[in-house]
Amino acid sequence: MGERGGEVNPLDMVDVSEKRVVHRTAEAAGRILLRKETLEAIRKGTIKKGDPFPVAEVAGILAAKRVSELIPLCHPIPLTKVDVSFRIGEDHVEARCRVVADYKTGVEMEALTGVTVALLTLWDMVKYLEKDEEGQYPTTRITEVRVVEKRKE
């Protein structure tokens, strides 16, 4: 953050021009808690909008690629790889997003954004199964979104 006349300007982008390009990876994970009936419909392939995993995978990849457009002070980073994967658990689906780039700053925001948008897309595709009689979502939750690993080599 830059200083101007003793005041801190909270809108300065961090200057990375002097940093060297480094191979960077980050992986983020998160979960969406779902009803058992919803998880069974996913397993059986009976979701009305279709298989939610390929749609959520593409959504997560697109989101990771557009972080600098979504989060105001993030640098645009030329990503070299984005992987989004899913695992069905007993009461949830876990999503993971792994991002790779050769750049001057880390890619953890890209991984976090990718996994979060993937989870939001899953929610959108199954929300009709998650609503109660009043149209609310009493058990559906996105939880445990976190950076699992961040590396630079």
PyMOL commands that set and color helices and strands:
alter all, ss='L'
color gray80, all
select helices_A, chain A and resi 36-44+52-65+67-70+108-130
alter helices_A, ss='H'
color red, helices_A
select strands_A, chain A and resi 2-4+7-9+22-33+79-88+92-103+141-152
alter strands_A, ss='S'
color yellow, strands_A
deselect
rebuild
show_as cartoon
